Amino acid sequence: MILPRQRDPRFITLRRGGRLQDADHHRLALWAADCAQHVLPFFEAACPDDDRPRRAIDSVRAWTRGELTMSESRAAGGNAMAAARPLSGAARHA
């Protein structure tokens, strides 16, 4: 397993008993979206008609603006992972 069994409280929001402020949570989410946007062309080269990863990136940004719930954004992320699952190499890991 890559991740430890016990989650780092610095990455858990205050409302869940951690130390992560909402503003920092949004900043981390936007950073992750920027990273994903940077490698998105690898996925889109393999699956040009599948927009699930792009929609997931957009949903993260919408969540930080308060336009989507966390659950909606997470669902989009799950759909993006499902899109990449059958692929291999850079397209899968992008």
N, C-alpha and C positions, 0 to 999 in steps of 0.2 A: 504494500500500500504506500502510495506516495505521500499522502497527507497524514499528519499525526492523528491519533484517536481523539485527543483533546484539542479543540480549536483555540487559536490564539485570541485572547480577549481584545487585542487591539483591532481585530477585524470583525468583531461582533458589535452590533449596534447597542447603544445604551439601553433601549427598551427591552433587549434580550439579555441584559446582564453584562454586556461588554463595555468597552470604552470608546467605541467609534461614534463620533458625532455625526448627525445627519449630513452636514455640509461636507465633511470628509468622506462620507460614504458616497455622496454624489460625485465628488472629485475623483475618487477611485473608479467609480463606474464609468465616468467620462474618459479617464485614462485607458481603461480596458477597451472601451468602444473605439478610441483612437488607434490602439494597437491592432484591434481586429480589422478596422478599416484599412490599415496599412497592408495587411496580408490577404484581404478579401479577393484581390485579383487571382490568386492561386486557385481558390475555390471556383470562382466564376469562369476561369479558363476551362476547368473540367466539367462544369455544369452551368452553362450560360443561361439556361432557362429556369434555374431554381433560385428564387430570390429570398429563401428563408434566412440565410445568414445576414443578408443586407437588412431584412426586416427586423431581425434581432438587434442589430446595431442601432437602427433607427428607434427601436422600442426602448432601449437603454436611455438614449438621449431624451426621448419623450417622458420617461419615468423621472428623470432628473428635473424636468420642467413641470412635473406634477400633472401631466396629461394622461398618464397610464398608472395603474396600480403596480406594485411590485410583483404581484401574482401574474398579471398580464405580461410584464416584461420577462419574467422567468419562463413563462410558457413559450414565448417567442425564442428564448435561448435554447430551450429543450428541442424545439422544432429545428433550430439551426444545427444542433448536435446530431439529430436524426438524419438531417440531410448529408452530413459529412461521414456518418458511420460506415457506409458501404465503400467509401473511397480509400485511397492509400496515398502515402507520401505527403507532399506539401499541401495538396488539396484537402486532405483529411484533417491535417493539424492546423490549417489556417483558421 
